[in-house]
Amino acid sequence: MRSIATTDLTVFPICLGTNVFGWTADKAASFAVLDAYVEGGGNFIDTADVYPYWATGESTSEMIIGDWLAERGSRDSIVLATKVGMLKGLEGLAPATIRTAVENSLRRLRTDRIDLYWAHVDDRDTPLADTLATFGALIEEGKIRHIGASNYASDRLAEALRVAGDGGLPRYVALQQPYNLVERGYEGELRDVVVREGLSSTPYFSLARGFLTGKYTPGTTIDSPRAGQAASYLETEHGPRAIDALTKVAAERGVEPAAVALAWLAAQPTITAPIASARDVKQLQPLLTAAALTLTADELHLLDEASRP
């Protein structure tokens, strides 16, 4: 288990992403994934009010998770995270928007509090102090416990933390951003802010939309909504190199390439728990394997060098 920044939140090293719930995983499959994740030691579940609105026209992921929490009676053992700011009709981080969105999320999740509430996207049209003050009021009311920033640029994240400090407002305790072996833009000013301010990171696209599972090779056809995006990494210079290194380490360890990719990410500075999703229990297994997989210094170096653009 790992701690998120200076909070009292202690989480499994791999966070279960749930954007597929209600999309490529129906309710029964989603319940099976959730059950297997918890049975494997997991406790950190990440969703959003916009998951997967683009496919179902509803906040289906939150609804499925809420039903599962109610049926299993497991709310107190779960660190529950959801997001505000991208759902159609509730875009942005204006106080009224946040107020409406959090009540809707609480109702769908069938809970009285959210452990980690993410600003899903930066809202440059709303003063940071207004957004943070609203989050602060919700914390005082017990509806949310901690807040995080998703998809913030380095300058805006630093400014939000400064505004919080100057105004006695709640600080973002974590950052959520794209980061994986073949997308390494985080390793710069953004990570510098996270290090300097003592934040945690729970990156998404941890498996590069499925590319780092190792199933994408030249000429292979994959049945997945993300197949086109994932296969595009084959057209880069470093994508095939990364896959070669992944499959080498995975074969030597007797594990799936996805487990190695997640273990590499979990070993990087500032990373508390990479987010990865699974549409069935078979896809979940490498996530659970990664949580217990510690790569050697030589393995980390091999993967690091092979995957650099």
C-alpha positions in Angstrom: 0.0 0.0 0.0 1.1 3.6 -0.7 0.0 6.9 0.7 -1.3 9.8 -1.4 0.9 12.8 -0.6 0.4 13.9 3.0 -3.2 12.6 3.2 -4.6 9.7 5.2 -5.5 7.9 2.0 -3.6 4.6 1.7 -4.0 2.9 -1.7 -3.1 -0.2 -3.7 -0.2 0.4 -6.1 -2.5 0.1 -9.1 -5.6 2.1 -9.4 -8.6 0.6 -11.2 -9.8 2.8 -14.0 -13.5 2.4 -14.8 -14.1 4.4 -18.0 -15.0 1.1 -19.7 -17.9 0.3 -17.3 -21.1 0.5 -19.3 -19.1 0.9 -22.5 -17.0 -2.2 -23.4 -17.9 -3.9 -20.1 -21.6 -4.4 -19.2 -22.8 -4.4 -15.6 -22.1 -8.0 -15.0 -18.6 -7.8 -16.4 -17.9 -4.7 -14.4 -19.1 -6.3 -11.2 -16.8 -9.3 -11.9 -13.8 -7.0 -12.4 -14.5 -5.0 -9.3 -14.9 -8.2 -7.2 -11.6 -9.7 -8.6 -9.8 -6.4 -8.0 -10.8 -6.3 -4.4 -10.1 -10.0 -3.9 -6.6 -9.3 -5.3 -6.0 -6.7 -2.6 -7.1 -3.6 -4.5 -8.9 -0.7 -2.9 -8.5 2.4 -5.2 -11.2 3.0 -7.8 -11.2 5.9 -10.2 -14.2 7.1 -12.2 -15.7 10.4 -13.5 -19.2 11.8 -14.1 -18.4 11.8 -17.9 -17.5 8.0 -18.0 -18.7 6.8 -20.5 -21.2 9.5 -21.4 -19.9 9.5 -25.0 -21.1 6.0 -25.5 -24.2 5.7 -23.3 -25.5 9.3 -22.8 -25.4 8.7 -19.1 -22.8 8.7 -16.2 -22.9 4.9 -16.4 -19.7 4.1 -14.7 -20.7 6.0 -11.5 -24.1 4.2 -11.6 -22.5 0.7 -11.9 -20.0 1.4 -9.1 -22.8 2.8 -6.9 -24.8 -0.4 -7.4 -21.8 -2.5 -6.7 -20.9 -0.6 -3.5 -24.4 -1.0 -2.2 -24.7 -4.7 -3.0 -21.3 -5.6 -1.6 -21.5 -3.2 1.4 -17.8 -2.4 0.8 -17.8 1.4 0.8 -15.7 1.8 3.9 -12.9 -0.3 2.5 -12.7 1.6 -0.8 -10.8 4.8 -1.7 -13.3 6.3 -4.1 -12.3 8.9 -6.7 -14.4 10.7 -9.2 -14.2 13.9 -11.3 -16.0 17.1 -12.2 -15.7 19.5 -15.2 -16.2 17.6 -18.5 -19.7 16.2 -18.5 -22.0 17.8 -21.1 -24.0 20.6 -19.4 -21.7 20.7 -16.4 -18.5 21.7 -18.1 -15.9 23.8 -16.1 -15.3 24.5 -12.5 -17.6 27.3 -11.6 -19.0 27.0 -8.0 -22.6 26.3 -9.1 -21.3 23.6 -11.5 -19.3 21.9 -8.9 -22.2 22.0 -6.4 -24.6 20.4 -8.9 -22.0 17.8 -10.1 -21.0 16.6 -6.7 -24.6 16.0 -5.6 -25.3 14.1 -8.8 -22.1 12.0 -8.3 -22.9 11.2 -4.7 -26.4 10.1 -5.7 -25.2 7.9 -8.5 -22.4 6.4 -6.4 -24.8 5.8 -3.5 -22.4 7.3 -0.9 -22.2 10.2 1.4 -18.6 11.2 0.6 -16.0 11.1 -2.1 -12.4 10.4 -0.9 -10.6 12.1 -3.8 -12.5 14.6 -6.0 -10.7 15.6 -9.1 -11.0 18.8 -11.1 -11.1 16.9 -14.4 -9.8 19.7 -16.5 -8.5 23.2 -15.9 -11.1 26.0 -16.2 -9.3 29.3 -17.1 -12.6 31.2 -17.1 -13.3 30.6 -13.4 -10.9 32.2 -10.8 -8.9 29.5 -9.1 -9.9 31.0 -5.7 -13.6 30.5 -6.5 -13.0 26.8 -7.5 -10.9 26.1 -4.5 -13.2 27.8 -2.1 -16.1 25.7 -3.3 -14.0 22.5 -2.8 -13.2 23.8 0.7 -16.9 24.2 1.6 -17.6 20.7 0.4 -14.7 19.4 2.5 -16.2 21.2 5.5 -19.6 19.6 4.8 -18.0 16.2 4.7 -19.0 15.5 1.0 -15.5 15.3 -0.2 -12.2 14.6 1.7 -9.4 15.6 -0.6 -9.0 17.2 -4.1 -6.8 16.6 -7.1 -6.0 18.3 -10.4 -6.3 16.5 -13.7 -5.0 17.7 -17.0 -3.4 20.9 -15.5 -0.3 22.5 -17.2 2.7 23.1 -14.9 2.1 26.8 -14.6 -1.5 26.5 -13.7 -0.9 23.7 -11.2 1.8 25.9 -9.5 -0.6 28.9 -9.6 -3.4 26.9 -8.0 -1.2 25.7 -5.2 0.0 29.3 -4.6 -3.6 30.6 -4.5 -4.5 27.9 -2.1 -1.6 28.8 0.2 -2.2 32.5 0.0 -5.9 32.2 0.7 -5.9 29.4 3.3 -7.8 27.2 0.8 -7.5 23.5 0.3 -4.5 22.3 -1.9 -4.6 19.8 -4.6 -2.9 16.7 -3.2 -2.4 14.8 -6.4 -2.1 15.2 -10.2 -3.6 13.0 -12.9 -1.9 13.2 -16.3 -1.0 11.0 -19.3 2.2 9.1 -18.7 3.6 5.8 -19.8 6.7 4.2 -21.4 6.1 5.8 -24.8 4.5 9.1 -23.7 7.0 10.8 -21.4 6.1 14.5 -21.6 5.4 14.5 -17.8 9.2 14.2 -17.2 9.8 17.9 -17.2 8.3 21.0 -15.7 5.1 19.3 -14.7 6.9 16.7 -12.7 9.1 19.4 -11.2 6.1 21.1 -9.7 4.8 17.8 -8.3 8.2 17.1 -6.7 8.6 20.6 -5.3 5.1 20.8 -3.9 5.1 17.3 -2.4 2.2 16.0 -4.5 1.4 12.4 -5.7 0.7 11.4 -9.2 -1.8 8.8 -10.5 -1.2 8.8 -14.2 -3.7 7.7 -16.8 -3.1 6.1 -20.2 -0.6 3.9 -18.2 -0.7 1.3 -20.9 -0.8 3.8 -23.8 -4.4 2.9 -24.8 -3.5 -0.8 -24.8 -0.3 -0.6 -26.9 1.9 -1.6 -23.9 0.0 -4.9 -23.5 2.3 -6.2 -26.3 -0.6 -7.3 -28.6 0.0 -4.6 -31.2 2.4 -5.7 -33.8 2.7 -4.8 -37.5 -0.1 -6.4 -39.5 -2.2 -7.4 -36.5 -5.8 -6.5 -36.3 -7.2 -5.8 -32.8 -10.9 -5.6 -31.9 -10.8 -2.6 -29.6 -12.3 1.0 -29.7 -8.8 2.3 -29.1 -7.0 0.1 -31.7 -6.3 2.9 -34.1 -4.7 5.1 -31.5 -2.8 2.3 -29.9 -1.4 1.0 -33.3 -0.2 4.5 -34.1 2.7 4.0 -31.7 4.1 1.4 -34.1 4.8 4.3 -36.5 7.2 6.0 -34.0 10.8 5.2 -33.7 10.7 4.4 -30.0 7.4 2.4 -29.9 8.7 -0.8 -31.4 11.9 -0.5 -29.3 9.8 -0.2 -26.1 7.7 -3.3 -27.1 10.9 -5.3 -27.7 12.3 -4.4 -24.3 8.9 -5.1 -22.6 8.5 -8.5 -24.1 12.1 -9.4 -23.2 11.7 -8.5 -19.6 8.2 -10.1 -19.4 9.5 -13.4 -20.9 12.3 -13.5 -18.4 9.9 -12.8 -15.5 7.2 -15.1 -16.8 4.6 -12.3 -16.7 2.5 -10.3 -19.2 4.1 -7.2 -20.9 1.3 -5.1 -19.4 2.5 -6.0 -15.9 6.0 -4.9 -16.7 4.9 -1.6 -18.2 2.8 -0.8 -15.1 5.6 -1.9 -12.7 8.0 0.4 -14.6 5.6 3.3 -14.2 4.9 2.6 -10.5 8.7 2.7 -9.9 9.0 6.3 -11.3 9.5 9.3 -9.1 6.2 10.9 -7.8 4.1 8.0 -9.0 1.8 6.6 -6.3 -0.6 4.4 -8.3 -0.9 4.2 -12.1 -4.5 4.0 -13.4 -5.4 1.1 -15.7 -8.7 -0.3 -16.7 -9.9 -3.8 -17.6 -13.1 -4.9 -19.3 -13.0 -8.4 -18.0 -11.2 -10.4 -15.3 -8.6 -11.8 -17.8 -7.5 -8.2 -18.6 -7.3 -7.5 -14.9 -4.8 -10.1 -14.0 -1.7 -8.2 -15.3 -2.8 -5.2 -13.2 -2.8 -7.3 -10.0 0.6 -8.9 -11.0 2.1 -5.5 -11.5 1.2 -4.5 -7.9 3.6 -7.2 -6.6 6.3 -6.9 -9.3 9.5 -5.1 -8.4 11.8 -4.6 -11.3 15.6 -4.6 -10.9 17.8 -1.6 -11.6 19.0 -3.2 -14.8 15.4 -3.9 -16.0 14.4 -0.4 -15.3 17.4 1.0 -17.1 16.7 -1.3 -20.2 13.1 -0.1 -20.4 14.0 3.5 -19.8 16.6 3.6 -22.6 14.5 1.6 -25.1 11.4 3.8 -24.7 13.0 7.2 -24.9 11.8 9.2 -28.0 
